Amino acid sequence: MSAYERPDLAALGELERLVGGLTEELAAWRRRCLAAETELQAARAEGGAAAGPELAKARTRVAELERENRDLAARIEAARGRVNAIAQRLALVDREPAEGAA
């Protein structure tokens, strides 16, 4: 036998140890993902996580907010029209003295 020892054996041993650890961690993550997917499918089968009264309340509130948003948008548009009308009147008033002086 020779007394020669390969210099890369220590690095290979370390690499094998690291790959083994990564394999174990990957297996743990896979188990967690499968468990989460199972829980998600069960929740979907039961109508989702917020099924029941909470979902009905949320939908009602969304409808109220959408209605309020439409009302506010209409009020803003009406106010914008009034502001434009006032601006036109002011522009006319500003022009009148200049025309009268000429």
Backbone as a ProteinNet text record, in pm:
[ID]
protein_1_A
[PRIMARY]
MSAYERPDLAALGELERLVGGLTEELAAWRRRCLAAETELQAARAEGGAAAGPELAKARTRVAELERENRDLAARIEAARGRVNAIAQRLALVDREPAEGAA
[TERTIARY]
81.5	0	86.6	29.2	107.3	64.6	153.1	126	60.1	34.4	-24.9	-172.3	-212.3	-352.3	-400.5	-515.2	-565.8	-603.6	-564.3	-593.5	-741.4	-815.3	-955.3	-1049.3	-999.5	-1086.7	-1154.5	-1086.7	-1147.2	-1258.9	-1232	-1333.1	-1453.2	-1429.3	-1538.7	-1621.8	-1556.6	-1627.7	-1716.2	-1663.4	-1740.3	-1858	-1835.8	-1942.5	-2051.9	-2014.2	-2113.4	-2196.2	-2131.3	-2201.4	-2300.6	-2258.1	-2346	-2464.6	-2438.4	-2546.7	-2644.9	-2595.3	-2683.7	-2773.9	-2716	-2795.8	-2900.2	-2860.3	-2955.7	-3068.2	-3035.4	-3136.6	-3238.5	-3190.7	-3281.2	-3369.2	-3309.2	-3386.9	-3489.1	-3452	-3546.1	-3663.1	-3635.8	-3742.6	-3837.5	-3780.9	-3866.1	-3954.7	-3897.7	-3977.1	-4086	-4052.9	-4152.5	-4268.4	-4238.2	-4344.8	-4432.8	-4371.3	-4447.4	-4536	-4482.8	-4561.5	-4680.1	-4656.6	-4766.3	-4873.1	-4832.5	-4929.6	-5008.3	-4939.7	-5008	-5104.4	-5066.2	-5155.7	-5279.6	-5261	-5373.8	-5468.9	-5414	-5497	-5570.6	-5502.4	-5565.4	-5680.7	-5660.8	-5769	-5887.2	-5861.8	-5970.2	-6045.1	-5971.9	-6035.8	-6120.4	-6069.1	-6144.9	-6271.1	-6261.9	-6377.5	-6485.2	-6442.9	-6537.9	-6585.1	-6550.7	-6596.2	-6496	-6374.8	-6272.5	-6254.5	-6149.6	-6115	-6214.6	-6274.3	-6365.3	-6509	-6543.2	-6680.3	-6772.4	-6898.6	-6996.4	-7029.4	-7062.4	-7107.5	-7002	-6874.8	-6768.9	-6764.4	-6779.8	-6777.9	-6898.7	-7014.2	-7134.1	-7119.7	-7065.8	-7044.1	-6945.2	-6839	-6738.2	-6797.2	-6875.6	-6937.4	-7034.9	-7113	-7206.4	-7130.3	-7022.9	-6943.1	-6880.5	-6832.8	-6775.2	-6881.9	-7001.9	-7110.7	-7143.9	-7147.8	-7174.1	-7065.7	-6939.4	-6828.5	-6830.9	-6866.3	-6874.7	-6987.4	-7100.4	-7212.1	-7170.8	-7106.3	-7059.8	-6958.5	-6873.4	-6773.7	-6841.7	-6945.8	-7019.2	-7087.4	-7149	-7215.2	-7114.8	-7000.2	-6898.6	-6844.5	-6826.9	-6779.2	-6880.6	-7010.5	-7113.8	-7112.8	-7095.2	-7089.9	-6967.6	-6855.6	-6734.3	-6754	-6816.5	-6840.4	-6934.2	-7038.5	-7129.9	-7056.4	-6973.9	-6897	-6799	-6740.6	-6648.2	-6721.7	-6844.1	-6924.3	-6955.2	-6990.3	-7018.1	-6893.3	-6778.9	-6653.2	-6620.6	-6639.3	-6613.5	-6707	-6834.7	-6929.6	-6887.7	-6848.2	-6802.5	-6676.5	-6585.9	-6462.7	-6493.5	-6590.4	-6628.2	-6689.3	-6773.7	-6833.2	-6726	-6630.5	-6522.5	-6437.3	-6413.2	-6335.8	-6412	-6543.9	-6625.8	-6623	-6632.1	-6629.2	-6492.5	-6387.8	-6253.2	-6237.5	-6302.3	-6289.9	-6373.6	-6487	-6577	-6511.6	-6442.9	-6381.6	-6275.9	-6204.6	-6101.4	-6167.3	-6279.9	-6350.4	-6414.3	-6464.5	-6528.3	-6426.1	-6303	-6198.1	-6148.4	-6166.3	-6113.7	-6196.6
-116.3	0	123.6	228.8	350.3	444.3	533	629.2	754	751.5	868.4	880.3	996.6	1022.3	1134	1112.9	1212.2	1339.1	1456.9	1583	1622.1	1566.4	1603.8	1518.6	1416.5	1330.1	1407	1496.8	1574.1	1663.8	1725.8	1812.2	1730.1	1611.9	1524.7	1479.6	1447.7	1408.8	1522.3	1643.5	1760.6	1782.9	1767.4	1783.2	1679	1554.7	1450	1484.2	1536	1573.5	1686.6	1788	1899.7	1854.7	1768.2	1719.2	1636.4	1559.2	1481.3	1572.8	1680.7	1776.8	1845.5	1882	1945.6	1850.6	1724.1	1625.1	1611.9	1608.7	1600.6	1725.5	1842.1	1966.1	1973.6	1931.1	1929	1835	1722.2	1627.9	1690.6	1764.4	1830.4	1935.5	2013.4	2115.4	2050.4	1937.9	1867.6	1821.1	1767.3	1723.4	1841.8	1955.7	2074.6	2122.9	2120.9	2164.7	2072.2	1944.5	1848.9	1867.7	1891.9	1915.1	2043.6	2149.4	2276.1	2260.1	2185.4	2161.8	2083.5	1988.4	1911.6	2003.2	2091.9	2186.6	2281.4	2326.8	2417.5	2349.5	2228.1	2155.2	2134.9	2106.9	2090.2	2221.8	2333.2	2464	2498.7	2468.6	2495.4	2410.6	2287.8	2199	2248.8	2319.2	2371.9	2511.9	2560.8	2692.7	2802.6	2769.7	2870.9	2900.6	2973.5	3002.3	3097.4	3186	3286.8	3256.9	3130.5	3094	3123	3135.2	3156.6	3302.4	3338.7	3475.3	3581.3	3548.2	3645.6	3683.1	3583	3608	3691.5	3660.9	3737.3	3882.2	3903.6	4039.7	4114.5	4045.7	4109.5	4148.3	4061.4	4092.3	4209.2	4211.4	4321.9	4452.5	4449.4	4571.4	4618.8	4527.3	4564.4	4630	4574.1	4632.9	4772.9	4791.8	4924.7	5024.2	4980	5068.9	5104.2	5007.3	5035.6	5134.9	5119.1	5212.4	5352.7	5358	5486.9	5551.1	5470.3	5521	5580.2	5512.8	5566.4	5697.6	5703.9	5827.6	5942.1	5912.9	6017.4	6063	5968.7	6005.4	6095.6	6067.5	6152.8	6291.4	6296.5	6426.7	6507.1	6439.7	6508.3	6562	6482.7	6527.1	6648.1	6647.3	6761.3	6884.8	6866	6979.2	7032.2	6942.4	6984.7	7071.4	7030.9	7110.4	7248.7	7254.5	7385.2	7472.4	7412.6	7489.3	7542.3	7462.4	7508.3	7623.1	7612.7	7720.4	7849.1	7840.4	7958.4	8015.1	7929.9	7976	8050.1	7999.9	8068.2	8204.4	8212.6	8341.1	8440	8390.6	8478.5	8527.1	8439.2	8479.7	8587	8575	8674.2	8807.7	8801.4	8923.3	8991.2	8912.5	8970.1	9040.3	8990.4	9049.6	9176.8	9184.2	9298.4	9432.8	9452.2	9583	9617.3	9517.4	9544.2	9589.4	9531.5	9570.2	9709.2	9740.5	9868.6	9983.4	9956.8	10058.3	10089.6	9998.9	10018.1	10103.5
0	0	0	-58.7	-65.8	45.9	80.9	186.6	129.8	1.5	-63.9	-25.9	17.8	48	-42.9	-104.6	-198.6	-123.6	-176.7	-107.4	-114.6	-206.9	-221.2	-137.3	-67.4	12.3	125.8	189.9	298.7	243.2	130	68.1	22.2	-32.7	-74.5	45.5	155.8	277.6	327.7	326.9	368.3	273.8	143.4	45.4	67.1	94.5	120.4	244.6	348.3	470.4	441.5	364.4	330.2	245.2	146.8	61.3	143.8	237	324.4	407.1	460.5	537.4	451.1	329.6	237.6	199.5	181.6	147.2	260.1	384	498.5	507.6	487.9	494.8	382.9	263.1	151.2	180	240.6	275.6	377.9	474.8	575	508.9	417.4	347	262.3	201	119.4	206.3	324.1	414.9	455.4	485.2	523.5	409	286.7	170.4	145.8	157.7	138.2	244.7	369.1	476.2	449.5	404.7	375.8	259.7	157.1	44.5	88.1	177.2	228.9	305.5	390.8	465.5	371.5	266.2	170.5	98.6	57.1	-9.9	83.7	210.8	307.6	327	334.1	351	229.1	110.6	-11.9	-16.9	29.1	28.6	124.1	229.6	327.8	291.9	175.6	132.4	157.6	185.8	207.9	355.4	386	525.1	588.8	510.2	565.4	528.4	525.1	489.3	606.2	575.8	681.4	702	826.1	854.4	824.8	847.8	821	673.7	588.7	444.7	402.9	457.2	423.6	468.9	588.6	638.2	549.8	511.6	427.2	292.5	234.5	104.6	116.3	225.3	247.7	261.9	337.6	358.8	227.9	146.3	16.9	-70.3	-71.3	-150.8	-100.7	33	89.1	48	56.5	20	-128.2	-212.5	-356	-384.7	-317	-333.6	-286.6	-170.8	-118.9	-213.7	-272.1	-366.9	-490	-541	-656	-620.7	-501.2	-457.7	-446.3	-386.8	-371.5	-506.9	-599.1	-732.4	-801.6	-785.7	-845.4	-781.8	-650.1	-582.6	-626.6	-643.3	-689	-829.5	-915.4	-1053.4	-1055.1	-970.3	-963.4	-911.7	-810.2	-756.5	-861.3	-938.2	-1043.9	-1147.2	-1181.8	-1275.3	-1219.5	-1089.9	-1028.5	-1024.3	-992.2	-988.5	-1127.3	-1230.9	-1367.7	-1405.5	-1364.8	-1395	-1324.3	-1198.9	-1124.8	-1188.9	-1230.3	-1294.4	-1424.7	-1500.9	-1625.1	-1595.2	-1491.4	-1454.6	-1409.1	-1331.6	-1285.1	-1402.1	-1496.6	-1614	-1691.4	-1700.2	-1769.1	-1692.9	-1561.7	-1480.8	-1492.7	-1496.9	-1510.7	-1645.7	-1749.8	-1881.5	-1896.6	-1829.3	-1845.4	-1813.6	-1700.8	-1675.9	-1779.7	-1827.1	-1928.4	-2058.6	-2093.4	-2216.2	-2201.2	-2079.9	-2055.1	-2057.3	-2018.2	-2014.7	-2155.3	-2244.7	-2381.1	-2464.5
[MASK]
++++++++++++++++++++++++++++++++++++++++++++++++++++++++++++++++++++++++++++++++++++++++++++++++++++++

